[in-house]
Amino acid sequence: MEKKMVLQELCDERHKALENYLSNERGKTDRCELEIKDVQEAIIRLTSLMEKHDSEITDHEERIRQIEGKPAKRWESLIAQLITLLTAAIAGGFIGQAF
C-alpha cells in the first residue's frame, strides 16, 4: 500500500510539472502567433507601398522619356525645315535660270 502511495505522489508531481511545462509552451505559442500576425500585416503594408512606388516609377519613366524626346523632336523639325528651304532654294534657282 505504501508503494502505491509513493507512486501516486510521484505521478501527481510529474503531472503537475507537465502541466506547468505545457502552459509555458502555450504562452510561447501565443506570443509567436502574435508576432507572425504582426509580420503578416507588415508584409501587406510593404506590398502596398511597393505597388504604389512601382506605379510612380513607371509614371516617372514615361515623363523622363518625354522630356528626353523633346530636343530630338526639335532637331528633327529643324532638319525638316532646312531640307524644305534648300529644296525651295534649288527649285527657285532652276526656275530663275529657266526664265
Biotite code that builds the C-alpha atoms (Angstrom):
import biotite.structure as struc

atoms = struc.array([
    struc.Atom([0.000, 0.000, 0.000], chain_id="A", res_id=1, res_name="MET", atom_name="CA", element="C"),
    struc.Atom([2.826, 2.362, 0.854], chain_id="A", res_id=2, res_name="GLU", atom_name="CA", element="C"),
    struc.Atom([4.409, 1.670, -2.522], chain_id="A", res_id=3, res_name="LYS", atom_name="CA", element="C"),
    struc.Atom([1.173, 2.613, -4.260], chain_id="A", res_id=4, res_name="LYS", atom_name="CA", element="C"),
    struc.Atom([1.039, 5.867, -2.326], chain_id="A", res_id=5, res_name="MET", atom_name="CA", element="C"),
    struc.Atom([4.556, 6.843, -3.389], chain_id="A", res_id=6, res_name="VAL", atom_name="CA", element="C"),
    struc.Atom([3.741, 6.049, -6.964], chain_id="A", res_id=7, res_name="LEU", atom_name="CA", element="C"),
    struc.Atom([0.613, 8.232, -6.823], chain_id="A", res_id=8, res_name="GLN", atom_name="CA", element="C"),
    struc.Atom([2.573, 11.127, -5.315], chain_id="A", res_id=9, res_name="GLU", atom_name="CA", element="C"),
    struc.Atom([5.254, 10.734, -7.970], chain_id="A", res_id=10, res_name="LEU", atom_name="CA", element="C"),
    struc.Atom([2.604, 10.609, -10.655], chain_id="A", res_id=11, res_name="CYS", atom_name="CA", element="C"),
    struc.Atom([0.943, 13.750, -9.303], chain_id="A", res_id=12, res_name="ASP", atom_name="CA", element="C"),
    struc.Atom([4.279, 15.620, -9.243], chain_id="A", res_id=13, res_name="GLU", atom_name="CA", element="C"),
    struc.Atom([5.062, 14.636, -12.800], chain_id="A", res_id=14, res_name="ARG", atom_name="CA", element="C"),
    struc.Atom([1.571, 15.555, -13.901], chain_id="A", res_id=15, res_name="HIS", atom_name="CA", element="C"),
    struc.Atom([1.899, 18.985, -12.277], chain_id="A", res_id=16, res_name="LYS", atom_name="CA", element="C"),
    struc.Atom([5.351, 19.514, -13.851], chain_id="A", res_id=17, res_name="ALA", atom_name="CA", element="C"),
    struc.Atom([3.954, 18.561, -17.245], chain_id="A", res_id=18, res_name="LEU", atom_name="CA", element="C"),
    struc.Atom([1.042, 20.981, -16.845], chain_id="A", res_id=19, res_name="GLU", atom_name="CA", element="C"),
    struc.Atom([3.459, 23.792, -15.969], chain_id="A", res_id=20, res_name="ASN", atom_name="CA", element="C"),
    struc.Atom([5.614, 22.987, -18.976], chain_id="A", res_id=21, res_name="TYR", atom_name="CA", element="C"),
    struc.Atom([2.621, 22.907, -21.312], chain_id="A", res_id=22, res_name="LEU", atom_name="CA", element="C"),
    struc.Atom([1.236, 26.197, -20.000], chain_id="A", res_id=23, res_name="SER", atom_name="CA", element="C"),
    struc.Atom([4.642, 27.833, -20.614], chain_id="A", res_id=24, res_name="ASN", atom_name="CA", element="C"),
    struc.Atom([4.696, 26.411, -24.136], chain_id="A", res_id=25, res_name="GLU", atom_name="CA", element="C"),
    struc.Atom([1.164, 27.687, -24.794], chain_id="A", res_id=26, res_name="ARG", atom_name="CA", element="C"),
    struc.Atom([2.315, 31.167, -23.775], chain_id="A", res_id=27, res_name="GLY", atom_name="CA", element="C"),
    struc.Atom([5.275, 30.937, -26.143], chain_id="A", res_id=28, res_name="LYS", atom_name="CA", element="C"),
    struc.Atom([2.995, 29.713, -28.921], chain_id="A", res_id=29, res_name="THR", atom_name="CA", element="C"),
    struc.Atom([0.584, 32.596, -28.326], chain_id="A", res_id=30, res_name="ASP", atom_name="CA", element="C"),
    struc.Atom([3.438, 35.122, -28.482], chain_id="A", res_id=31, res_name="ARG", atom_name="CA", element="C"),
    struc.Atom([4.745, 33.538, -31.682], chain_id="A", res_id=32, res_name="CYS", atom_name="CA", element="C"),
    struc.Atom([1.285, 33.702, -33.239], chain_id="A", res_id=33, res_name="GLU", atom_name="CA", element="C"),
    struc.Atom([1.069, 37.420, -32.396], chain_id="A", res_id=34, res_name="LEU", atom_name="CA", element="C"),
    struc.Atom([4.497, 38.042, -33.888], chain_id="A", res_id=35, res_name="GLU", atom_name="CA", element="C"),
    struc.Atom([3.541, 36.131, -37.036], chain_id="A", res_id=36, res_name="ILE", atom_name="CA", element="C"),
    struc.Atom([0.382, 38.219, -37.321], chain_id="A", res_id=37, res_name="LYS", atom_name="CA", element="C"),
    struc.Atom([2.444, 41.417, -36.974], chain_id="A", res_id=38, res_name="ASP", atom_name="CA", element="C"),
    struc.Atom([4.856, 40.229, -39.657], chain_id="A", res_id=39, res_name="VAL", atom_name="CA", element="C"),
    struc.Atom([1.967, 39.364, -41.991], chain_id="A", res_id=40, res_name="GLN", atom_name="CA", element="C"),
    struc.Atom([0.460, 42.824, -41.508], chain_id="A", res_id=41, res_name="GLU", atom_name="CA", element="C"),
    struc.Atom([3.843, 44.412, -42.188], chain_id="A", res_id=42, res_name="ALA", atom_name="CA", element="C"),
    struc.Atom([4.183, 42.360, -45.374], chain_id="A", res_id=43, res_name="ILE", atom_name="CA", element="C"),
    struc.Atom([0.766, 43.564, -46.527], chain_id="A", res_id=44, res_name="ILE", atom_name="CA", element="C"),
    struc.Atom([1.730, 47.199, -45.874], chain_id="A", res_id=45, res_name="ARG", atom_name="CA", element="C"),
    struc.Atom([5.082, 46.776, -47.629], chain_id="A", res_id=46, res_name="LEU", atom_name="CA", element="C"),
    struc.Atom([3.431, 45.120, -50.619], chain_id="A", res_id=47, res_name="THR", atom_name="CA", element="C"),
    struc.Atom([1.020, 48.035, -50.894], chain_id="A", res_id=48, res_name="SER", atom_name="CA", element="C"),
    struc.Atom([3.883, 50.533, -50.719], chain_id="A", res_id=49, res_name="LEU", atom_name="CA", element="C"),
    struc.Atom([5.854, 48.633, -53.354], chain_id="A", res_id=50, res_name="MET", atom_name="CA", element="C"),
    struc.Atom([2.891, 48.631, -55.732], chain_id="A", res_id=51, res_name="GLU", atom_name="CA", element="C"),
    struc.Atom([2.445, 52.374, -55.203], chain_id="A", res_id=52, res_name="LYS", atom_name="CA", element="C"),
    struc.Atom([6.132, 53.048, -55.816], chain_id="A", res_id=53, res_name="HIS", atom_name="CA", element="C"),
    struc.Atom([6.139, 50.824, -58.911], chain_id="A", res_id=54, res_name="ASP", atom_name="CA", element="C"),
    struc.Atom([3.323, 52.869, -60.441], chain_id="A", res_id=55, res_name="SER", atom_name="CA", element="C"),
    struc.Atom([5.102, 56.112, -59.539], chain_id="A", res_id=56, res_name="GLU", atom_name="CA", element="C"),
    struc.Atom([8.350, 54.859, -61.079], chain_id="A", res_id=57, res_name="ILE", atom_name="CA", element="C"),
    struc.Atom([6.507, 53.905, -64.268], chain_id="A", res_id=58, res_name="THR", atom_name="CA", element="C"),
    struc.Atom([4.997, 57.398, -64.403], chain_id="A", res_id=59, res_name="ASP", atom_name="CA", element="C"),
    struc.Atom([8.410, 58.998, -63.846], chain_id="A", res_id=60, res_name="HIS", atom_name="CA", element="C"),
    struc.Atom([9.961, 56.868, -66.596], chain_id="A", res_id=61, res_name="GLU", atom_name="CA", element="C"),
    struc.Atom([7.282, 57.968, -69.065], chain_id="A", res_id=62, res_name="GLU", atom_name="CA", element="C"),
    struc.Atom([7.755, 61.629, -68.157], chain_id="A", res_id=63, res_name="ARG", atom_name="CA", element="C"),
    struc.Atom([11.548, 61.363, -68.435], chain_id="A", res_id=64, res_name="ILE", atom_name="CA", element="C"),
    struc.Atom([11.224, 59.774, -71.884], chain_id="A", res_id=65, res_name="ARG", atom_name="CA", element="C"),
    struc.Atom([9.001, 62.662, -72.983], chain_id="A", res_id=66, res_name="GLN", atom_name="CA", element="C"),
    struc.Atom([11.471, 65.228, -71.651], chain_id="A", res_id=67, res_name="ILE", atom_name="CA", element="C"),
    struc.Atom([14.397, 63.451, -73.290], chain_id="A", res_id=68, res_name="GLU", atom_name="CA", element="C"),
    struc.Atom([12.490, 63.204, -76.571], chain_id="A", res_id=69, res_name="GLY", atom_name="CA", element="C"),
    struc.Atom([11.740, 66.934, -76.872], chain_id="A", res_id=70, res_name="LYS", atom_name="CA", element="C"),
    struc.Atom([15.232, 68.001, -78.074], chain_id="A", res_id=71, res_name="PRO", atom_name="CA", element="C"),
    struc.Atom([15.241, 65.191, -80.622], chain_id="A", res_id=72, res_name="ALA", atom_name="CA", element="C"),
    struc.Atom([11.864, 66.322, -81.962], chain_id="A", res_id=73, res_name="LYS", atom_name="CA", element="C"),
    struc.Atom([13.096, 69.898, -82.184], chain_id="A", res_id=74, res_name="ARG", atom_name="CA", element="C"),
    struc.Atom([16.211, 68.775, -84.042], chain_id="A", res_id=75, res_name="TRP", atom_name="CA", element="C"),
    struc.Atom([14.115, 66.698, -86.454], chain_id="A", res_id=76, res_name="GLU", atom_name="CA", element="C"),
    struc.Atom([11.841, 69.693, -87.035], chain_id="A", res_id=77, res_name="SER", atom_name="CA", element="C"),
    struc.Atom([14.847, 71.931, -87.718], chain_id="A", res_id=78, res_name="LEU", atom_name="CA", element="C"),
    struc.Atom([16.318, 69.433, -90.187], chain_id="A", res_id=79, res_name="ILE", atom_name="CA", element="C"),
    struc.Atom([12.963, 69.118, -91.958], chain_id="A", res_id=80, res_name="ALA", atom_name="CA", element="C"),
    struc.Atom([12.711, 72.907, -92.274], chain_id="A", res_id=81, res_name="GLN", atom_name="CA", element="C"),
    struc.Atom([16.272, 73.146, -93.616], chain_id="A", res_id=82, res_name="LEU", atom_name="CA", element="C"),
    struc.Atom([15.569, 70.456, -96.206], chain_id="A", res_id=83, res_name="ILE", atom_name="CA", element="C"),
    struc.Atom([12.396, 72.277, -97.232], chain_id="A", res_id=84, res_name="THR", atom_name="CA", element="C"),
    struc.Atom([14.269, 75.581, -97.530], chain_id="A", res_id=85, res_name="LEU", atom_name="CA", element="C"),
    struc.Atom([17.115, 74.013, -99.529], chain_id="A", res_id=86, res_name="LEU", atom_name="CA", element="C"),
    struc.Atom([14.658, 72.274, -101.815], chain_id="A", res_id=87, res_name="THR", atom_name="CA", element="C"),
    struc.Atom([12.753, 75.542, -102.329], chain_id="A", res_id=88, res_name="ALA", atom_name="CA", element="C"),
    struc.Atom([16.018, 77.416, -102.961], chain_id="A", res_id=89, res_name="ALA", atom_name="CA", element="C"),
    struc.Atom([17.224, 74.851, -105.500], chain_id="A", res_id=90, res_name="ILE", atom_name="CA", element="C"),
    struc.Atom([13.827, 74.773, -107.193], chain_id="A", res_id=91, res_name="ALA", atom_name="CA", element="C"),
    struc.Atom([13.771, 78.616, -107.216], chain_id="A", res_id=92, res_name="GLY", atom_name="CA", element="C"),
    struc.Atom([17.275, 78.688, -108.726], chain_id="A", res_id=93, res_name="GLY", atom_name="CA", element="C"),
    struc.Atom([16.275, 76.329, -111.517], chain_id="A", res_id=94, res_name="PHE", atom_name="CA", element="C"),
    struc.Atom([13.090, 78.261, -112.209], chain_id="A", res_id=95, res_name="ILE", atom_name="CA", element="C"),
    struc.Atom([15.044, 81.568, -112.145], chain_id="A", res_id=96, res_name="GLY", atom_name="CA", element="C"),
    struc.Atom([17.585, 80.259, -114.653], chain_id="A", res_id=97, res_name="GLN", atom_name="CA", element="C"),
    struc.Atom([14.930, 78.841, -116.904], chain_id="A", res_id=98, res_name="ALA", atom_name="CA", element="C"),
    struc.Atom([13.127, 82.152, -117.334], chain_id="A", res_id=99, res_name="PHE", atom_name="CA", element="C"),
])
